[in-house]
Amino acid sequence: MDPARLTEVDPTTWRIEPHGGMRVPAIIYADEGLIRDIDDKVYEQAANVATLPGIVRASYAMPDAHWGYGFPIGGVAAFDPEEGGVVSAGGVGFDISCGVRTMLTGLSVADILPVQRSLAESLYEQIPAGLGSKGSISLDAMEMEEMLAGGAHWAVEQGWGEARDLARIEEGGTMAGARPEYVSSRAKERQRREMGTLGSGNHYLEVQAVDEIYDAVVATAFGLAQDNVVVTVHCGSRGLGHQIGTEFLKEMVVTAAEAGIELPDRELACAPINSEVGQRYLGAMRAAINCALANREILGHYARRVFHHFFPTRELELLFDVSHNTCKVEPHAIDGKVRDLFVHRKGATRAFGPGHPSLPEALRSVGQPVLIGGSMGTGSHILAGTATSEEKAFSSACHGAGRALSRHAALRRWSGRLIVDELASRGIIIRSPSSRGVAEEAPGAYKDVGAVVAAAERAGLARRVARLRPLICIKG
């Protein structure tokens, strides 16, 4: 993207001035180098989001932004139902509540290295991964309803998790307002055998080492120290969430037209929040959030089981579990008045700052852990929410490195086998059922995550706490 198309507010804040049908400006948070690497489609999509009814303050794009369906991935926008605000399935995404959880092992790199290969094989055998992967859990109709209503609480009740985790999960482990009856039979059928599975694409389970500490005080509060080992899981609502997104996008195209909403792009299909379709979508989407929260809790349980076999005296403790790809009702101060807004985060993570009442007491003084996944074989990061993030982007931050190349382009450039061998030479063990999937997720297909998180910190979205390097990656 040519920076000349934008108004430079400061070195990490770039503004698209309102033009055409834009109701508010669009703001892109990135340094100049990242701006030049962002594709022009992000400019178009961020501006298009700013045309939607009821949008508040601005349309935002995070430093890892890239082209998506309707909204850019890395897009954030809040809507006020009292001002005719809308909910957009494209503003949430197809993998509803795709998110990250990080667990503390209490182990060091020295503890892991002697069993690294055996541990990798055991994790790969115990955690189903790959396109269409099925697990050992099979839900009947009643169990499906209970899972969609209960989220991680349901998983814990079934024996696939720990009650102590719930305080460290976004929404306390259960998204209120879920309406399983608004989830289609087809969506439920797709999920019936997919609980406790990673899926494909950029989903993974990684064993990671703390490679660098940026903020010692916050790191201590998070339970992180140099050379500590953590386990990070990245996945979402699997086939159920994708089916919900697909079905409601079709409905919303019709609903938007009936409501007199002129869409600059059909992919921005939306419905007024207070409409019948809008309310049904919100109920189904919240059920999908619960599905993802339950799924990550089960995967955490599987990881605990494997680690217990190798390290019987160690217990994995949850640092935090946070979703991307959601629409949440949150109170935010606008012009001195607190309003309940419907905040869409697509490929963006919530980043509440210190003192936020929703955070567990142990974390409240330092802010919410913001878990940033890097590309396979590169570093991930843990950040903390800041007080300034509320004003900057409704307490939101980036969620990863962001793609620099499409999956098709990555396939043309890299071989999955060669990537596995190259990473093994660096001490990183990759296990995946798909050589093609490895090539699609090649490290070079992503932006420099270090540059992304540095820009997020400079922009006041979140502050860096620690960098992680991978030891083992179980890849879908």
C-alpha positions in Angstrom: 0.0 0.0 0.0 1.3 3.4 -0.9 1.5 5.6 2.3 0.8 8.6 0.2 -2.8 7.4 0.0 -3.1 7.9 3.8 -2.9 10.7 6.3 0.0 10.0 8.7 -1.3 10.9 12.2 1.9 9.6 13.8 4.5 7.0 12.9 2.1 4.1 13.7 -1.3 5.6 13.0 -2.5 6.1 9.5 -5.9 7.5 8.6 -8.2 7.0 5.5 -10.2 10.2 5.3 -13.9 9.8 4.9 -14.9 9.8 1.3 -17.8 8.4 -0.8 -20.2 6.6 1.5 -17.9 6.5 4.5 -19.6 7.6 7.8 -16.4 7.6 9.8 -12.7 7.5 9.0 -10.7 4.3 8.8 -7.5 3.9 10.9 -4.7 1.5 10.2 -2.1 0.9 13.0 1.3 0.0 11.5 4.7 1.5 10.9 5.6 2.7 7.4 7.3 -0.6 6.5 4.3 -2.6 7.4 2.0 -0.2 5.6 4.0 -0.7 2.4 3.6 -4.5 2.8 -0.2 -4.3 3.4 -2.1 -5.1 0.3 -4.3 -2.4 -1.3 -7.4 -4.6 -0.7 -7.1 -3.7 3.0 -7.5 0.0 2.2 -10.7 -0.8 0.2 -12.1 -3.1 2.8 -11.4 -0.8 5.8 -13.0 2.0 4.0 -16.0 -0.1 3.1 -16.6 -1.1 6.7 -16.7 2.6 7.5 -19.9 2.9 5.3 -22.0 0.5 7.5 -24.9 2.0 9.5 -24.3 2.7 13.2 -20.6 2.4 13.1 -18.9 4.3 16.0 -15.8 6.4 15.9 -13.8 4.6 13.1 -13.1 1.4 11.2 -9.8 0.0 12.5 -7.2 -2.3 11.0 -4.5 -3.9 13.2 -0.7 -4.1 12.2 -1.2 -7.7 10.9 -4.1 -6.7 8.6 -4.5 -8.5 5.3 -7.3 -9.1 2.8 -10.3 -11.1 4.1 -13.9 -11.8 3.4 -15.8 -8.4 3.7 -13.9 -7.1 6.6 -10.1 -7.2 6.4 -8.5 -9.8 8.7 -7.3 -7.7 11.5 -10.4 -5.5 11.3 -12.2 -4.0 14.3 -15.5 -2.1 14.2 -18.1 -1.2 16.9 -21.8 -0.6 16.2 -24.5 1.1 18.3 -27.9 -0.6 18.0 -29.5 2.7 19.1 -28.0 4.3 16.0 -29.2 1.6 13.5 -26.1 -0.5 14.1 -25.6 -3.8 12.3 -24.0 -7.1 12.9 -22.1 -8.7 10.0 -21.1 -12.3 9.7 -18.2 -11.2 7.5 -17.1 -9.0 10.4 -16.8 -12.0 12.6 -15.4 -14.5 10.1 -16.1 -18.1 9.3 -13.9 -19.7 12.0 -16.0 -18.2 14.8 -14.0 -17.7 18.1 -10.8 -19.0 16.6 -8.5 -18.2 19.5 -5.4 -19.0 21.5 -4.8 -20.6 24.9 -1.4 -20.7 26.6 -0.6 -23.1 29.5 2.3 -22.9 31.9 4.2 -26.2 32.4 6.6 -25.3 35.2 9.3 -27.0 33.1 12.5 -25.7 31.5 14.0 -26.3 28.1 16.5 -28.6 29.7 13.6 -30.8 31.0 12.1 -31.1 27.5 15.1 -31.7 25.3 15.8 -35.3 26.4 12.2 -36.3 25.6 11.5 -33.8 22.8 11.0 -36.4 20.0 8.9 -38.8 22.1 6.8 -36.0 23.5 6.1 -34.7 19.9 5.1 -38.2 18.8 2.8 -38.7 21.7 1.1 -35.3 21.3 0.6 -36.0 17.6 -0.9 -39.4 18.3 -3.2 -38.1 21.0 -4.5 -34.9 19.4 -6.3 -35.3 16.1 -5.2 -32.7 13.5 -5.9 -32.1 9.8 -8.7 -31.3 7.4 -11.9 -33.1 8.5 -10.2 -34.7 11.5 -12.4 -36.6 13.8 -11.9 -37.3 17.5 -13.0 -40.0 19.9 -15.8 -37.8 21.3 -19.1 -38.2 19.6 -22.0 -36.0 20.7 -25.7 -37.0 20.6 -28.4 -34.4 20.1 -28.8 -33.5 23.8 -25.0 -33.4 24.4 -24.6 -31.0 21.4 -27.2 -28.6 22.9 -25.5 -28.7 26.3 -22.1 -28.1 24.8 -23.3 -25.1 22.7 -24.9 -23.6 25.8 -22.2 -24.4 28.3 -18.8 -23.9 26.6 -15.8 -24.7 28.7 -18.0 -25.3 31.7 -19.6 -28.2 29.9 -16.2 -29.6 29.0 -15.1 -29.5 32.7 -18.3 -31.1 33.8 -17.7 -34.0 31.4 -14.2 -34.5 32.8 -12.3 -32.9 29.9 -10.8 -30.0 31.8 -10.2 -28.4 35.1 -12.5 -26.0 37.0 -9.6 -23.8 37.9 -9.2 -22.9 34.3 -12.5 -21.1 34.0 -11.4 -17.8 35.6 -8.6 -17.6 33.1 -10.9 -18.0 30.0 -12.6 -15.1 28.2 -16.2 -14.8 29.4 -15.4 -17.1 32.3 -15.6 -20.1 29.9 -19.2 -19.6 28.8 -20.6 -17.0 26.4 -23.9 -15.7 27.7 -26.8 -15.4 25.2 -26.1 -18.5 23.2 -29.1 -20.0 21.4 -28.3 -23.5 20.3 -31.8 -23.7 18.6 -30.6 -21.1 16.1 -27.7 -23.4 15.0 -28.8 -25.5 12.0 -28.9 -29.3 11.9 -26.2 -29.3 9.3 -23.8 -27.2 11.5 -24.4 -29.5 14.4 -23.8 -32.6 12.3 -20.5 -31.2 11.1 -19.4 -30.8 14.7 -20.7 -34.1 16.2 -17.3 -35.8 15.9 -15.0 -32.8 15.8 -14.7 -31.9 19.5 -11.2 -32.2 20.7 -9.6 -31.7 17.3 -7.3 -29.1 15.9 -8.5 -29.0 12.3 -6.3 -27.6 9.5 -5.1 -24.3 8.1 -3.1 -22.2 10.6 -4.3 -24.2 13.6 -1.7 -25.8 15.8 -0.5 -27.0 19.2 3.0 -25.8 20.1 5.4 -26.5 22.9 7.3 -23.3 23.2 10.2 -21.8 25.2 10.3 -18.3 26.7 13.1 -16.9 24.6 13.1 -13.2 25.7 11.5 -11.2 28.5 10.6 -7.6 27.6 8.7 -6.7 30.8 9.9 -8.5 33.9 7.2 -7.3 36.2 4.3 -8.4 34.0 6.1 -11.6 33.1 6.3 -12.5 36.8 2.6 -11.8 37.2 1.9 -14.0 34.2 4.2 -16.8 35.6 6.8 -16.5 32.8 10.6 -16.7 33.2 13.5 -17.1 30.8 13.7 -20.7 29.4 10.3 -21.7 30.8 8.3 -24.0 28.6 4.6 -23.3 27.7 2.0 -25.1 25.6 -0.1 -23.0 23.2 -3.2 -24.1 21.4 -4.6 -22.2 18.4 -8.0 -23.4 17.0 -11.7 -22.5 16.9 -15.2 -23.8 16.3 -14.3 -26.0 13.4 -17.0 -27.0 11.0 -19.9 -25.7 13.1 -18.6 -22.1 13.0 -17.9 -22.2 9.3 -21.4 -23.5 8.6 -23.0 -20.8 10.7 -21.0 -18.1 8.9 -21.9 -19.5 5.5 -25.6 -19.8 6.2 -26.1 -16.4 7.8 -24.1 -14.6 5.1 -26.7 -15.7 2.6 -29.5 -14.6 4.7 -27.9 -11.2 5.5 -27.5 -10.3 1.8 -31.3 -10.4 1.6 -31.9 -8.7 5.0 -29.5 -5.8 4.2 -31.4 -5.1 1.0 -34.8 -5.3 2.8 -33.5 -2.8 5.4 -32.4 -0.4 2.7 -28.7 -0.8 3.5 -26.5 -0.1 0.4 -23.5 -2.4 0.5 -20.3 -1.4 -1.4 -19.4 -5.1 -1.4 -21.7 -8.0 -1.2 -19.3 -9.7 1.2 -20.2 -7.0 3.8 -23.7 -8.6 4.1 -25.2 -7.6 7.5 -28.4 -7.3 9.4 -29.6 -4.6 11.8 -28.7 -5.7 15.3 -32.3 -5.5 16.5 -33.7 -7.4 13.5 -34.9 -11.0 13.6 -32.0 -12.2 11.5 -29.5 -10.2 13.5 -30.8 -11.7 16.8 -30.7 -15.2 15.4 -27.2 -14.8 14.1 -26.0 -13.4 17.5 -27.6 -16.4 19.3 -26.0 -18.9 16.9 -22.6 -17.1 16.9 -22.5 -17.1 20.7 -23.2 -20.9 20.6 -20.2 -21.2 18.3 -18.1 -19.2 20.7 -19.0 -21.8 23.4 -18.1 -24.6 21.0 -14.6 -23.1 20.5 -14.1 -22.5 24.2 -15.1 -26.1 24.9 -12.9 -27.4 22.1 -9.8 -25.6 23.4 -10.5 -26.8 27.0 -10.6 -30.4 25.7 -7.4 -29.9 23.8 -5.8 -28.5 26.9 -7.0 -31.6 28.8 -5.4 -33.8 26.2 -2.1 -31.9 26.4 -2.2 -32.2 30.2 -2.7 -36.0 29.9 0.4 -36.3 27.6 2.6 -34.2 29.8 1.5 -36.1 32.9 2.8 -39.3 31.3 6.3 -37.7 30.8 6.3 -35.5 33.9 4.0 -37.0 36.5 4.7 -34.4 39.2 3.9 -31.4 37.0 0.5 -29.8 36.5 -0.1 -27.5 33.5 -1.7 -24.2 34.6 -3.7 -22.0 32.3 -2.3 -18.5 31.7 -5.2 -17.4 29.5 -7.6 -18.3 26.7 -8.8 -15.5 24.4 -10.8 -15.5 21.2 -10.4 -13.8 17.8 -13.3 -13.7 15.4 -16.2 -12.6 17.6 -18.8 -9.9 18.1 -19.2 -8.9 21.7 -21.5 -6.5 23.5 -19.2 -4.3 25.6 -19.5 -1.0 27.4 -17.3 1.7 25.9 -17.0 5.4 26.7 -17.9 7.5 23.6 -17.9 11.3 24.0 -18.0 11.0 27.8 -21.0 8.6 27.8 -20.8 4.8 28.3 -22.6 3.0 25.6 -23.1 -0.7 25.0 -21.6 -1.4 21.6 -21.4 -4.5 19.4 -17.6 -4.8 18.9 -16.6 -6.9 15.9 -13.1 -8.3 16.0 -12.0 -10.3 13.0 -8.5 -11.6 13.3 -8.1 -9.3 16.3 -8.0 -10.0 20.0 -9.5 -8.4 23.0 -6.9 -6.5 25.0 -8.4 -5.2 28.2 -6.0 -3.0 30.2 -5.1 -3.0 33.9 -8.0 -2.7 36.3 -10.6 -4.1 34.0 -13.3 -5.7 36.1 -13.7 -8.8 33.9 -10.1 -9.9 34.5 -9.2 -12.4 37.2 -7.8 -10.8 40.3 -4.4 -12.2 39.8 -4.1 -10.4 36.4 -6.1 -7.3 37.0 -3.2 -5.1 38.1 -1.2 -5.8 34.9 -3.8 -6.2 32.2 -5.1 -9.1 30.1 -2.6 -11.5 28.5 -2.7 -10.9 24.7 -1.5 -14.1 23.0 0.0 -13.5 19.5 0.8 -16.6 17.4 3.7 -16.3 15.0 4.0 -18.4 11.8 5.1 -22.0 12.1 8.7 -22.2 13.1 9.0 -18.5 14.1 8.5 -16.8 17.4 5.2 -16.1 19.1 4.6 -13.4 21.6 2.8 -12.7 24.8 1.6 -9.1 25.3 -0.5 -7.3 27.9 -3.5 -5.0 27.4 -2.9 -1.4 28.0 -5.1 1.5 29.3 -4.6 3.3 26.0 -6.1 0.5 23.9 -9.6 1.4 25.0 -9.3 4.8 23.2 -7.2 3.4 20.3 -9.4 0.6 19.1 -12.1 -0.5 21.7 -9.4 -2.5 23.7 -8.3 -4.5 20.7 -4.9 -5.7 19.4 -3.4 -7.8 16.6 -3.7 -11.5 16.8 -0.8 -12.9 14.8 1.8 -12.2 12.1 -0.7 -11.9 9.2 -0.2 -13.5 5.9 2.1 -12.0 3.3 1.4 -14.6 0.7 -1.7 -16.6 -0.2 -1.8 -20.3 0.4 -1.6 -20.9 -3.3 1.5 -18.7 -3.6 3.1 -20.5 -0.7 2.5 -23.9 -2.3 4.2 -22.7 -5.5 7.2 -21.6 -3.6 7.8 -24.2 -0.8 7.9 -27.9 -0.2 6.4 -29.2 3.0 9.0 -31.9 3.3 11.9 -29.4 2.9 10.3 -27.1 5.5 10.0 -29.9 8.0 13.7 -30.9 7.5 14.9 -27.3 7.7 13.1 -26.6 10.9 14.3 -29.9 12.4 17.9 -28.7 11.7 17.0 -25.8 14.0 15.7 -28.0 16.7 12.0 -27.6 15.9 10.0 -30.8 15.5 7.0 -30.5 13.2 4.3 -33.2 13.1 1.5 -32.8 10.6 -0.8 -35.2 8.6 -0.4 -32.9 5.5 2.8 -32.0 3.7 0.6 -29.6 1.6 -0.6 -27.9 4.8 2.9 -27.4 6.0 3.9 -25.7 2.8 0.8 -23.5 2.9 1.8 -22.3 6.4 5.5 -21.9 5.6 7.2 -19.3 7.8 8.0 -17.1 4.8 4.3 -16.9 3.9 3.8 -14.6 6.9 4.9 -11.1 7.9 7.6 -10.6 10.5 5.7 -11.1 13.7 8.4 -9.1 15.6 7.7 -6.1 13.5 3.9 -6.5 14.0 4.0 -6.7 17.8 6.6 -3.8 18.0 4.1 -1.7 16.0 1.2 -2.7 18.2 3.2 -1.6 21.3 4.3 1.7 19.7 0.6 2.3 18.8 -0.5 1.8 22.3 -2.6 -1.3 21.6 -0.7 -3.6 23.9 2.8 -3.9 25.4 5.3 -6.7 24.8 5.9 -9.1 27.7 7.7 -12.1 26.3 8.8 -13.7 23.1 8.4 -17.5 22.6 10.3 -19.9 20.3 8.9 -23.2 19.2 10.3 -26.6 20.2 7.4 -28.8 18.9 4.6 -27.9 16.5 1.6 -30.2 15.9 0.1 -28.8 12.7 -3.2 -29.3 11.1 
